[in-house]
Amino acid sequence: MPTMKRCLAQLTLSGRWGTEHFWPGLEVNFARELAPGFTVADAVAGREDCFEDAHVNAAVNTTAAPTLHQR
């Protein structure tokens, strides 16, 4: 299962894989390979504080139907 993280800062990473741009709020798959055997997690090593765990939020209906009380 991929490790999804949410970016907290604007980052641009360049290397043999090309250039990757990350921005605040972007959900990033840390397991995605940028080059054979080289993942996003490898590319951002040392910058983990720029990311937080991203949790998939299920749609929740918070609007409750009004309750009618009859006497």
MMTF fields as JSON, N, C-alpha, C and O atoms, coordinates in Angstrom:
{
  "mmtfVersion": "1.0.0",
  "mmtfProducer": "UNKNOWN",
  "numBonds": 283,
  "numAtoms": 284,
  "numGroups": 71,
  "numChains": 1,
  "numModels": 1,
  "chainsPerModel": [1],
  "groupsPerChain": [71],
  "chainIdList": ["A"],
  "bondAtomList": [4, 2, 8, 6, 12, 10, 16, 14, 20, 18, 24, 22, 28, 26, 32, 30, 36, 34, 40, 38, 44, 42, 48, 46, 52, 50, 56, 54, 60, 58, 64, 62, 68, 66, 72, 70, 76, 74, 80, 78, 84, 82, 88, 86, 92, 90, 96, 94, 100, 98, 104, 102, 108, 106, 112, 110, 116, 114, 120, 118, 124, 122, 128, 126, 132, 130, 136, 134, 140, 138, 144, 142, 148, 146, 152, 150, 156, 154, 160, 158, 164, 162, 168, 166, 172, 170, 176, 174, 180, 178, 184, 182, 188, 186, 192, 190, 196, 194, 200, 198, 204, 202, 208, 206, 212, 210, 216, 214, 220, 218, 224, 222, 228, 226, 232, 230, 236, 234, 240, 238, 244, 242, 248, 246, 252, 250, 256, 254, 260, 258, 264, 262, 268, 266, 272, 270, 276, 274, 280, 278],
  "bondOrderList": [1, 1, 1, 1, 1, 1, 1, 1, 1, 1, 1, 1, 1, 1, 1, 1, 1, 1, 1, 1, 1, 1, 1, 1, 1, 1, 1, 1, 1, 1, 1, 1, 1, 1, 1, 1, 1, 1, 1, 1, 1, 1, 1, 1, 1, 1, 1, 1, 1, 1, 1, 1, 1, 1, 1, 1, 1, 1, 1, 1, 1, 1, 1, 1, 1, 1, 1, 1, 1, 1],
  "groupList": [{"groupName": "MET", "atomNameList": ["N", "CA", "C", "O"], "elementList": ["N", "C", "C", "O"], "formalChargeList": [0, 0, 0, 0], "bondAtomList": [1, 0, 2, 1, 3, 2], "bondOrderList": [1, 1, 2], "singleLetterCode": "M", "chemCompType": "L-PEPTIDE LINKING"}, {"groupName": "PRO", "atomNameList": ["N", "CA", "C", "O"], "elementList": ["N", "C", "C", "O"], "formalChargeList": [0, 0, 0, 0], "bondAtomList": [1, 0, 2, 1, 3, 2], "bondOrderList": [1, 1, 2], "singleLetterCode": "P", "chemCompType": "L-PEPTIDE LINKING"}, {"groupName": "THR", "atomNameList": ["N", "CA", "C", "O"], "elementList": ["N", "C", "C", "O"], "formalChargeList": [0, 0, 0, 0], "bondAtomList": [1, 0, 2, 1, 3, 2], "bondOrderList": [1, 1, 2], "singleLetterCode": "T", "chemCompType": "L-PEPTIDE LINKING"}, {"groupName": "LYS", "atomNameList": ["N", "CA", "C", "O"], "elementList": ["N", "C", "C", "O"], "formalChargeList": [0, 0, 0, 0], "bondAtomList": [1, 0, 2, 1, 3, 2], "bondOrderList": [1, 1, 2], "singleLetterCode": "K", "chemCompType": "L-PEPTIDE LINKING"}, {"groupName": "ARG", "atomNameList": ["N", "CA", "C", "O"], "elementList": ["N", "C", "C", "O"], "formalChargeList": [0, 0, 0, 0], "bondAtomList": [1, 0, 2, 1, 3, 2], "bondOrderList": [1, 1, 2], "singleLetterCode": "R", "chemCompType": "L-PEPTIDE LINKING"}, {"groupName": "CYS", "atomNameList": ["N", "CA", "C", "O"], "elementList": ["N", "C", "C", "O"], "formalChargeList": [0, 0, 0, 0], "bondAtomList": [1, 0, 2, 1, 3, 2], "bondOrderList": [1, 1, 2], "singleLetterCode": "C", "chemCompType": "L-PEPTIDE LINKING"}, {"groupName": "LEU", "atomNameList": ["N", "CA", "C", "O"], "elementList": ["N", "C", "C", "O"], "formalChargeList": [0, 0, 0, 0], "bondAtomList": [1, 0, 2, 1, 3, 2], "bondOrderList": [1, 1, 2], "singleLetterCode": "L", "chemCompType": "L-PEPTIDE LINKING"}, {"groupName": "ALA", "atomNameList": ["N", "CA", "C", "O"], "elementList": ["N", "C", "C", "O"], "formalChargeList": [0, 0, 0, 0], "bondAtomList": [1, 0, 2, 1, 3, 2], "bondOrderList": [1, 1, 2], "singleLetterCode": "A", "chemCompType": "L-PEPTIDE LINKING"}, {"groupName": "GLN", "atomNameList": ["N", "CA", "C", "O"], "elementList": ["N", "C", "C", "O"], "formalChargeList": [0, 0, 0, 0], "bondAtomList": [1, 0, 2, 1, 3, 2], "bondOrderList": [1, 1, 2], "singleLetterCode": "Q", "chemCompType": "L-PEPTIDE LINKING"}, {"groupName": "SER", "atomNameList": ["N", "CA", "C", "O"], "elementList": ["N", "C", "C", "O"], "formalChargeList": [0, 0, 0, 0], "bondAtomList": [1, 0, 2, 1, 3, 2], "bondOrderList": [1, 1, 2], "singleLetterCode": "S", "chemCompType": "L-PEPTIDE LINKING"}, {"groupName": "GLY", "atomNameList": ["N", "CA", "C", "O"], "elementList": ["N", "C", "C", "O"], "formalChargeList": [0, 0, 0, 0], "bondAtomList": [1, 0, 2, 1, 3, 2], "bondOrderList": [1, 1, 2], "singleLetterCode": "G", "chemCompType": "PEPTIDE LINKING"}, {"groupName": "TRP", "atomNameList": ["N", "CA", "C", "O"], "elementList": ["N", "C", "C", "O"], "formalChargeList": [0, 0, 0, 0], "bondAtomList": [1, 0, 2, 1, 3, 2], "bondOrderList": [1, 1, 2], "singleLetterCode": "W", "chemCompType": "L-PEPTIDE LINKING"}, {"groupName": "GLU", "atomNameList": ["N", "CA", "C", "O"], "elementList": ["N", "C", "C", "O"], "formalChargeList": [0, 0, 0, 0], "bondAtomList": [1, 0, 2, 1, 3, 2], "bondOrderList": [1, 1, 2], "singleLetterCode": "E", "chemCompType": "L-PEPTIDE LINKING"}, {"groupName": "HIS", "atomNameList": ["N", "CA", "C", "O"], "elementList": ["N", "C", "C", "O"], "formalChargeList": [0, 0, 0, 0], "bondAtomList": [1, 0, 2, 1, 3, 2], "bondOrderList": [1, 1, 2], "singleLetterCode": "H", "chemCompType": "L-PEPTIDE LINKING"}, {"groupName": "PHE", "atomNameList": ["N", "CA", "C", "O"], "elementList": ["N", "C", "C", "O"], "formalChargeList": [0, 0, 0, 0], "bondAtomList": [1, 0, 2, 1, 3, 2], "bondOrderList": [1, 1, 2], "singleLetterCode": "F", "chemCompType": "L-PEPTIDE LINKING"}, {"groupName": "VAL", "atomNameList": ["N", "CA", "C", "O"], "elementList": ["N", "C", "C", "O"], "formalChargeList": [0, 0, 0, 0], "bondAtomList": [1, 0, 2, 1, 3, 2], "bondOrderList": [1, 1, 2], "singleLetterCode": "V", "chemCompType": "L-PEPTIDE LINKING"}, {"groupName": "ASN", "atomNameList": ["N", "CA", "C", "O"], "elementList": ["N", "C", "C", "O"], "formalChargeList": [0, 0, 0, 0], "bondAtomList": [1, 0, 2, 1, 3, 2], "bondOrderList": [1, 1, 2], "singleLetterCode": "N", "chemCompType": "L-PEPTIDE LINKING"}, {"groupName": "ASP", "atomNameList": ["N", "CA", "C", "O"], "elementList": ["N", "C", "C", "O"], "formalChargeList": [0, 0, 0, 0], "bondAtomList": [1, 0, 2, 1, 3, 2], "bondOrderList": [1, 1, 2], "singleLetterCode": "D", "chemCompType": "L-PEPTIDE LINKING"}],
  "groupTypeList": [0, 1, 2, 0, 3, 4, 5, 6, 7, 8, 6, 2, 6, 9, 10, 4, 11, 10, 2, 12, 13, 14, 11, 1, 10, 6, 12, 15, 16, 14, 7, 4, 12, 6, 7, 1, 10, 14, 2, 15, 7, 17, 7, 15, 7, 10, 4, 12, 17, 5, 14, 12, 17, 7, 13, 15, 16, 7, 7, 15, 16, 2, 2, 7, 7, 1, 2, 6, 13, 8, 4],
  "groupIdList": [1, 2, 3, 4, 5, 6, 7, 8, 9, 10, 11, 12, 13, 14, 15, 16, 17, 18, 19, 20, 21, 22, 23, 24, 25, 26, 27, 28, 29, 30, 31, 32, 33, 34, 35, 36, 37, 38, 39, 40, 41, 42, 43, 44, 45, 46, 47, 48, 49, 50, 51, 52, 53, 54, 55, 56, 57, 58, 59, 60, 61, 62, 63, 64, 65, 66, 67, 68, 69, 70, 71],
  "secStructList": [7, 7, 7, 3, 3, 3, 3, 7, 1, 7, 3, 3, 3, 3, 3, 6, 6, 3, 3, 3, 3, 3, 7, 6, 6, 7, 3, 3, 3, 6, 6, 7, 3, 3, 3, 6, 6, 3, 3, 2, 2, 2, 2, 6, 6, 6, 7, 4, 4, 4, 3, 3, 3, 7, 7, 7, 7, 7, 7, 7, 7, 7, 7, 7, 7, 7, 7, 7, 7, 7, 7],
  "xCoordList": [0.843, 0.0, 0.884, 1.838, 0.586, 1.444, 1.374, 0.364, 2.448, 2.507, 2.187, 3.015, 1.004, 0.574, 0.919, 0.67, 1.492, 1.855, 1.3, 1.154, 0.995, 0.53, 1.671, 2.261, 1.971, 3.066, 2.639, 1.51, 3.554, 3.296, 4.038, 3.833, 4.886, 5.712, 5.884, 5.618, 6.323, 6.619, 8.043, 8.989, 8.183, 9.488, 9.659, 8.706, 10.857, 11.213, 12.447, 13.479, 12.322, 13.429, 13.879, 13.057, 15.165, 15.716, 16.795, 17.546, 16.855, 17.861, 17.821, 17.29, 18.389, 18.456, 17.071, 16.927, 16.066, 14.691, 13.965, 12.868, 14.557, 13.918, 13.626, 14.377, 12.55, 12.174, 10.783, 9.866, 10.636, 9.349, 9.019, 9.857, 7.786, 7.317, 6.257, 5.321, 6.404, 5.419, 4.944, 5.715, 3.695, 3.142, 2.287, 1.853, 2.036, 1.246, -0.125, -0.831, -0.472, -1.751, -1.694, -2.63, -0.623, -0.485, -0.283, 0.56, -1.055, -0.857, 0.132, -0.029, 1.156, 2.278, 2.406, 2.371, 2.556, 2.791, 4.291, 5.049, 4.72, 6.149, 6.748, 7.97, 5.921, 6.42, 6.596, 7.142, 6.148, 6.245, 7.706, 8.494, 8.049, 9.432, 9.646, 8.882, 10.684, 11.088, 12.083, 12.153, 12.844, 13.8, 13.828, 13.427, 14.277, 14.295, 14.991, 16.162, 14.25, 14.808, 14.969, 15.559, 14.465, 14.614, 13.231, 12.615, 12.751, 11.379, 11.327, 12.351, 10.098, 9.889, 10.467, 11.077, 10.28, 10.835, 12.34, 12.883, 13.022, 14.475, 14.807, 15.761, 14.011, 14.287, 14.093, 14.77, 13.175, 12.901, 13.56, 13.267, 14.44, 15.137, 15.778, 16.463, 15.543, 16.051, 15.083, 15.312, 14.004, 12.997, 11.632, 10.601, 11.628, 10.384, 9.491, 8.276, 10.107, 9.309, 8.435, 7.593, 8.623, 7.793, 6.538, 5.767, 6.324, 5.194, 4.507, 5.121, 3.22, 2.477, 1.702, 1.494, 1.28, 0.494, -0.801, -1.455, -1.157, -2.422, -3.368, -3.051, -4.513, -5.508, -6.652, -7.132, -7.076, -8.211, -9.455, -9.785, -10.142, -11.359, -12.565, -12.794, -13.316, -14.551, -15.586, -15.609, -16.422, -17.484, -18.448, -18.978, -18.659, -19.545, -20.659, -20.409, -21.864, -23.007, -23.249, -23.709, -22.944, -23.102, -24.42, -24.7, -25.231, -26.517, -27.571, -27.921, -28.066, -29.09, -30.462, -30.695, -31.351, -32.731, -33.352, -33.081, -34.181, -34.802, -35.724, -36.401, -35.716, -36.576, -37.844, -37.792, -38.973, -40.271, -40.817, -40.914, -41.161, -41.756, -43.24, -43.665, -44.031, -45.482, -46.0, -45.486, -47.043, -47.643, -49.028, -49.696],
  "yCoordList": [-1.179, 0.0, 1.236, 1.309, 2.206, 3.401, 4.225, 4.241, 4.887, 5.786, 7.179, 7.818, 7.646, 8.959, 10.005, 9.819, 11.098, 12.216, 13.496, 13.599, 14.459, 15.769, 16.758, 16.865, 17.476, 18.446, 19.68, 20.152, 20.193, 21.375, 22.608, 23.706, 22.437, 23.542, 23.42, 22.37, 24.485, 24.441, 23.935, 24.493, 22.859, 22.264, 21.989, 21.612, 22.175, 21.758, 20.885, 21.308, 19.653, 18.705, 18.394, 18.132, 18.424, 18.097, 17.043, 17.033, 16.164, 15.108, 14.35, 14.829, 13.167, 12.365, 11.978, 11.591, 12.075, 11.745, 12.922, 12.754, 14.089, 15.3, 16.26, 16.326, 16.993, 17.979, 17.66, 17.393, 17.69, 17.473, 18.715, 19.227, 19.201, 20.354, 19.885, 19.177, 20.279, 19.982, 21.306, 22.262, 21.369, 22.592, 22.218, 21.072, 23.175, 22.898, 22.32, 22.837, 21.241, 20.581, 19.437, 18.641, 19.332, 18.265, 16.933, 16.827, 15.913, 14.58, 13.839, 13.771, 13.288, 12.68, 11.218, 10.89, 10.344, 8.927, 8.731, 8.772, 8.52, 8.382, 7.12, 7.021, 6.147, 4.905, 5.0, 4.081, 6.083, 6.222, 6.309, 7.053, 5.543, 5.548, 6.713, 6.908, 7.477, 8.561, 8.046, 8.547, 7.046, 6.344, 4.916, 4.696, 3.952, 2.57, 2.467, 2.823, 1.974, 1.804, 3.08, 3.048, 4.211, 5.498, 6.123, 6.507, 6.222, 6.672, 8.144, 8.788, 8.648, 10.002, 10.095, 11.104, 9.045, 9.05, 9.244, 9.957, 8.626, 8.806, 10.255, 10.83, 10.833, 12.186, 13.243, 14.272, 12.999, 14.013, 13.675, 14.308, 12.69, 12.315, 13.554, 14.323, 13.727, 14.894, 16.06, 17.061, 15.937, 16.998, 16.479, 17.046, 15.406, 14.785, 15.727, 15.54, 16.75, 17.695, 18.577, 19.318, 18.508, 19.261, 18.489, 18.945, 17.304, 16.456, 15.959, 15.861, 15.647, 15.01, 13.842, 13.796, 12.91, 11.789, 12.303, 13.188, 11.748, 12.082, 10.922, 9.772, 11.229, 10.196, 10.38, 11.493, 9.296, 9.355, 9.545, 8.712, 10.65, 10.943, 10.454, 10.862, 9.595, 9.127, 10.246, 11.009, 10.321, 11.334, 10.999, 9.89, 11.957, 11.763, 12.786, 13.982, 12.318, 13.218, 13.722, 12.973, 14.979, 15.547, 16.291, 16.859, 16.298, 16.981, 15.972, 15.069, 16.131, 15.215, 15.764, 16.972, 14.865, 15.286, 15.787, 15.238, 16.818, 17.322, 16.259, 15.512, 16.23, 15.283, 15.991, 17.047, 15.423, 15.997, 15.229, 14.002, 15.969, 15.343, 15.607, 16.763, 14.563, 14.718, 14.274, 13.331, 14.978, 14.621, 14.122, 13.771],
  "zCoordList": [0.0, 0.0, 0.0, 0.774, -0.85, -0.912, 0.365, 1.068, 0.633, 1.78, 1.282, 0.634, 1.578, 1.129, 2.188, 3.379, 1.723, 2.592, 1.981, 0.763, 2.823, 2.363, 2.535, 3.61, 1.465, 1.49, 2.279, 2.153, 3.089, 3.906, 3.407, 3.924, 2.419, 1.929, 0.422, -0.164, -0.183, -1.617, -1.797, -1.242, -2.587, -2.831, -4.317, -4.998, -4.811, -6.166, -6.04, -5.518, -6.532, -6.483, -7.898, -8.775, -8.114, -9.43, -9.276, -8.301, -10.252, -10.237, -11.541, -12.543, -11.514, -12.737, -13.247, -14.407, -12.406, -12.771, -13.423, -13.956, -13.384, -13.904, -12.766, -11.793, -12.889, -11.873, -11.356, -12.132, -10.046, -9.395, -8.588, -7.845, -8.739, -7.976, -6.989, -7.362, -5.742, -4.704, -4.123, -4.045, -3.719, -3.133, -1.937, -1.824, -1.034, 0.162, -0.204, -1.07, 0.48, 0.259, -0.737, -0.805, -1.512, -2.498, -1.784, -0.894, -2.171, -1.63, -2.517, -3.735, -1.884, -2.595, -2.185, -0.999, -3.175, -2.942, -2.749, -3.718, -1.521, -1.221, -1.825, -1.936, -2.222, -2.799, -4.318, -4.93, -4.927, -6.39, -6.814, -6.23, -7.833, -8.334, -9.286, -10.232, -9.027, -9.919, -10.952, -12.074, -10.555, -11.412, -10.881, -9.738, -11.648, -11.145, -9.788, -9.648, -8.788, -7.449, -6.655, -5.575, -7.148, -6.472, -6.338, -7.332, -5.106, -4.848, -4.432, -4.207, -4.341, -3.823, -2.418, -2.065, -1.606, -0.238, -0.264, 0.581, -1.213, -1.335, -1.692, -1.169, -2.585, -3.075, -1.997, -2.009, -1.064, -0.037, 1.299, 2.313, 1.305, 2.542, 3.164, 2.49, 4.443, 5.163, 5.162, 5.84, 4.404, 4.355, 4.793, 4.431, 5.567, 5.989, 6.799, 6.857, 7.43, 8.209, 7.321, 7.828, 6.015, 5.065, 4.676, 3.832, 5.294, 4.95, 6.211, 7.273, 6.077, 7.15, 6.545, 5.332, 7.375, 6.886, 6.271, 6.823, 5.143, 4.48, 4.716, 4.409, 5.255, 5.521, 4.548, 4.335, 3.968, 3.064, 3.906, 4.75, 3.666, 4.422, 3.645, 2.506, 4.258, 3.628, 3.733, 4.699, 2.734, 2.756, 3.888, 3.968, 4.74, 5.88, 5.787, 5.638, 5.875, 5.846, 7.256, 8.117, 7.492, 8.825, 8.962, 10.017, 7.916, 7.977, 8.395, 7.635, 9.596, 10.095, 9.751, 9.782, 9.429, 9.162, 10.451, 11.519, 10.374, 11.6, 12.196, 11.49, 13.496, 14.209, 14.627, 15.259, 14.282, 14.655, 15.853, 15.841, 16.857, 18.037, 18.0, 17.985, 17.985, 18.012, 19.362, 19.964, 19.839, 21.112, 20.922, 21.894]
}
